[in-house]
Amino acid sequence: MAAFFTQLGKSGFQAEPLFLEASEEYVVDIHRGWTTEGTGQVDTTWALVWHFNAEGKVDRVINLSADQHQMDAYVWNNYTLAPIPERLV
């Protein structure tokens, strides 16, 4: 996960927090996320739902975009992705 956020930072992504709340199992982060670098544009609202297991470690994160098509287009225009079989390993 750290590698993912490192790459976002290299792409000039920024975030403006809108909402943050936590319980014993979950953290919900809603923010505006945008970038002005690269080909295309991303400026949308994101909701991340972090789940923590019994040991207090993150075991899954759900990342929801208000405009997933916009983010998909940005990624395809700015990153060389491995072929699908290699990404699924």
Phi, psi and omega in degrees: 000325179299323179297322178299311181291328176298315179295322176299317179298320178295335180270007178077018179292141177229159180222141175241110182299138176244326184203137176215125181214152182219152170232191179294330184252335190231151166234131177245126181237117175246128182210159170273130178235136182208164172215152177242006181252158179086183181271126181094189185219144169229124174203097187208174177265137180239147171233121176250131178243110181262132177247135180249135180280184183298335179274001179081016179255147178293124177247350173193152177224131175253126183245111183250131181248140175290340179217077183296328179298322179297315180293318178301314180298319179298312181299312181297330180278342188239350183229141172270114182264147175295155175304152185309313181302324180287329179286338184271354182283000000 
